[in-house]
């Protein structure tokens, strides 16, 4: 049986109320240190392009990643912050707790022990070609041919098929990768279906072909084990955005 001190109940009503309020505040602060000041901080990889990310002076200003981050933070009742980092720094940034999470990622794209959400962003990997280049009918057709790739990106399916005959031609970002393809530095590149579709819609003059879709997938969000907000809360917010159609509404803006 719990025992309450009689002296507490002998206090004047106003004093007793103040002490109860103070005690409740202390308990809450112990449960969630700094909760009122917490913000959700997400990684914005600098090698991404639209429709996923738009940067101005390395600051994320638009795209799916921003809209999705804004929606997650709003559902959590938090402010949102974005940390722009090179793709090679994503794992270290999350592992060290310098950011809470990242969206549009898959478990074998980054190293580390993270909390993973359910899939939420459908996409596919494909081979895009310059107009006039021989058509690619299978990944084996890329054997010994320079292929536009992005530094830090992993291409496990291509590596599995081509092995040592996969000739990567790395660019620092997908934007630069596309520029090199258009300039003729390479005749083929591996790119996401969403990215190619966006770029083709924005510039009708692009002379590119989608030769071969070789892997369909749904990307997830990964959250640091040292995230400032409990993963259960974050995951619940993301699940609610998926279940009520909010994620679909965000993706539809970029189709």
N, C-alpha and C positions, 0 to 999 in steps of 0.2 A: 504494500500500500504506500502511496506517495504521502509525504508529510510536508505540510506547508507551515511556515513560521507564522505564528499568530500576530507577531509584531507588524507584519506587512499589512494585515487587514485592520490594524488599529490606526493606520496613517490617515490623515485627511484625504478625501476623495481626490483632490487635485494633485497632491503629492504622489499618491499611489498610482494615478494615471500616468504621470510623468515618468515614474520609475519603470512602469510596464512598457511604455513606449521606448524608453532608452534600452531596456533589456532586449526587446524585440529587434531593435536596430543593431545591437551588438551581435545577436545570433545571426541575423541576415548577413552582416559584414563578414562573419567568420565562415559562413557557408559559401559566399561568393565574393571573395576579395576584389574590390574595385569594380563591382558589377556595373555600377552606374556609369562608369567611364569607359567600359569595354566597347570596342568597335570591331566589326568583322573586317579582317584584312586578307585580301586575296592576291595571289600572284598574277601578274600580267606579263606573259613571256614576250620579250621584245622581238622575237622572230616570227610572231604571228601577224597576219594581215586580215583585212576584211574578208568575210563578214564577221570574223571572230573578234578582231581588235583593230581599233584605229588609235594612233598615237600622234600627239603633238608635243615635240620636244621631250620625247620619252615618257610622256604622261598619257595614260589611257583615257581617251575622251569619247569612245563610242564602240559599238559592236556588240555581238552576242555576249561576250564575257562581261562587259560592263552592265548591260541590261540585266543579265542573270544575277550578277553580284548585287546590284541595287535591289532586285526583287527578294533575294534571300535575306539581305540585311533588314529590309522593311518588314518582312514576315517575322523576323526575330525581334523587331523593335530596337534595332541597333543602327548606328551610323556605319558607313562603308568606307574602307580605304583600300587602295590598290598599290602594290609594290611592283614596279617594272624591273625585271631582271632578265639577263641572258638565259637561254634555255639550259645551259650547262650549270647554272646556279640554282635551278628550281629545287632540286632535291635537298641541297644543303640549306636553302632558305627555309624550307618546311621543317626539316629535321631539327634545326636550331630554334624553331618557334618564332622566327622573325616574321612569319606570315601564318595565317590560320589554314589556308587551303588554296587549291587551284581547281578550276573546272576545265572541261574539255581535255581529258587525259585518260590514259588506260594504265593498268598495273605494270605492263612490261615496257611502258614508255619512260618511266622514271624509276630510279632506285630508292629504296627506303621502306620503312615500316609505317604505313599510314592507315587511317580509317577511310573506307571507300563507300560512296553512296551507290545507289542503284543506277543503272544506265539512264541517261536523260538526253543526250544529243546524238541523234542518228547521223551517220555520214558514211563515206566510203573512200577507199584509196584507189587512184587510177593513174594510168600513164597518159599524159598529155603530149601531143606532138606538134611541131611546126608544120604549117601547110607545105606540102611537097616532100616531106620525109616519108620513107617507106613505112607502111602501116604495121603496127605492132599487134599481132594476133595472140601472142602468149608472152609471158615474162621471159621465156627462153630466147625470144627474139632480141632481147636487150643484151645478150651475152657479148661482152667485150666492147660495148658501145658506151661512150660517156653519157651518164644520166644525171640530170640536174637534181640535186638533193640539198637539204638544209643542214647546216652544221648543228650537231646535237640531236637531230632527229634519228629515230631508229626505224629501219625498214625490214623487219624480221622475215616477212614473206618473200621479199625480193632476195634477201640474203640466203634464204633457204633454197630457193630455186637456182640462183646464179653462183653462190659461193664466192670463190676468189675472182670470178669473172664478172662480178658486179663492180663496174667502174663508176664510183661516186664522183660527182663534180660539185663540191660543196659551195654553198653561198651562205652568208651570215644570217639571212632572213628569207622568208618565202617571197617577199616583194622583190628582193634582188635576184632570187632564183628565177622568177618570171621574167624579169628584165633581160637576164642572160639568155633565156629561151627565145624571147622575141628578137633579140639582137643576133641570134644565130650562133652564140657561143656553144650551145648544146642543141640537139634536135629533139630531145625527149626530156621529160621531167616527171617525177612522181609527185602528185599533188592531191589534196582532198577534193572530193566532188563538190562540196559546198563552196570551197574557195574558187575553183575554176568556174563554176556556174555564176558566182557573184561577179568575178572579173569580166566574164563574157557579157553579162547584162549591162555592166557599167560602160563597157567599151565595145560597141558593135563592130569596130574595125579590127579587133584581134583576130588574127589568122591562126587559130589553134584548133586542134582536134582532140576529142576525148576518145582515145583509141581502145583502151582496155580497163574496165573496172575489175580489179582483182581481189578486193577485200571489202566487205561491208561490215560496219561495226556501230556500236552505240557508245559514245564516250561518257565518262563519269566525272565526278568531283572527288578529289583526294584531300583529306584534312590531317593536319599535323597531330601527333600524339600530345603535343604541347600547346595546342590551340587554346586561346584565352576563353573560348566559349565551349561548354561541354558538347561533344560530338552528338550526343543524343538530341540536344536542342536543335543543332544545325540540321541533322538528318531529318528530324520531324518537319522542320520548315521546308526543306527541299521536297520531301514526300508530299506535303500539302500543296506545293506549287505544281508538282506533277499531276496530282490527283484532280485538282480543280481546273486544269487546262492552262494555267498561267505560263508554263514552260513552252507549250505549243504556241501560245500567242506571241511569245518573244521570238521564237524561231521563224514564225510566219512573216515577221517584219522583214526578214532578210532573204526570202525566197522569191 
